[in-house]
Amino acid sequence: MNGQQRANIKPGLQVEIVLKKDQRTGNLTQGVVKDILTNSANHPHGIKVRLEDGQVGRVKNILS
């Protein structure tokens, strides 16, 4: 699923995000969504979320 649409993302979903420090390399980090930080309905670089372990990044892939 597409990580650019806020409607697709809910707390508890397993996702892959790109962290700020990994934006150049594109390394993805897996985790479970705790909070959705982007207020707009969509964002071209992905919706910004906070994972349950506290990491913040933009959603690239929704796994579950």
C-alpha positions in Angstrom: 0.0 0.0 0.0 0.9 3.6 -0.5 2.6 5.5 2.4 1.7 8.9 0.9 -2.0 8.7 1.9 -2.8 9.5 5.6 -6.0 7.4 5.3 -4.0 4.2 4.7 -2.0 4.5 7.9 -3.4 3.6 11.3 -1.7 3.0 14.7 -0.7 -0.7 15.1 0.2 -1.2 11.4 3.6 -2.7 10.5 5.4 -0.3 8.2 8.8 0.5 6.7 10.0 4.1 7.2 13.0 6.1 6.1 14.6 7.9 9.0 15.9 11.5 8.6 19.5 10.3 8.9 18.8 7.6 6.2 17.2 9.9 3.6 20.4 10.0 1.5 21.0 6.2 1.5 17.3 5.2 1.5 17.8 2.6 4.3 14.4 1.4 5.6 13.5 0.7 9.2 10.7 -1.6 10.1 8.3 -1.0 13.0 4.8 -0.6 14.3 3.1 2.8 14.0 2.4 4.5 17.4 1.5 8.1 16.3 0.7 9.8 13.0 2.6 13.1 12.9 1.5 14.5 9.5 -1.7 16.5 9.6 -2.4 16.8 5.8 -4.3 14.1 3.9 -1.3 13.2 1.8 2.4 14.0 1.4 4.6 13.3 -1.6 7.5 12.0 0.5 5.4 9.8 2.8 3.3 10.4 5.9 5.5 11.1 9.0 5.0 8.7 11.9 6.4 7.8 15.2 7.1 4.1 15.8 6.5 2.3 19.1 10.2 2.4 19.8 10.2 6.2 19.4 11.9 6.5 16.0 10.4 9.1 13.6 10.4 8.9 9.8 8.3 8.9 6.7 6.3 5.8 5.6 7.6 4.1 2.4 5.8 0.8 2.6 2.9 -0.6 4.6 3.5 -4.3 5.4 0.3 -5.3 7.1 
